[in-house]
């Protein structure tokens, strides 16, 4: 499950930032996760709860901001909504759609003390 390693990296980033910015506790972690990122959100949420135990993020509320998928259809030469990687273009039905948004996962914001 790669969500566990993602959660470990999130906690590591938080600890690095706490060292640099001198905060003591994290009350909320806001993550932006694209629908095309290949992340199982509930598995990540569970993993974060587990790996944050005993850290300054222990008990922090985890908020997930859903980022829609978008792509560029090479046939239509148009931006199109994309529900999943490798989906066909909703306009022409072609499979030459390159994802342009919704592939990211990032820490959007931390609420800290």
Secondary structure, DSSP 4 states (H G I P E B T S, - for coil): -HHHHHHHHHHHHHHHHHHHHT---EEEEEEEEETTS---HHHHHHHHHHHTTTSTTTT-EEEEEEE--EEEETTTTEEEE-SSTTPPPTTT--S-EEEEES--EEEEEEEE-
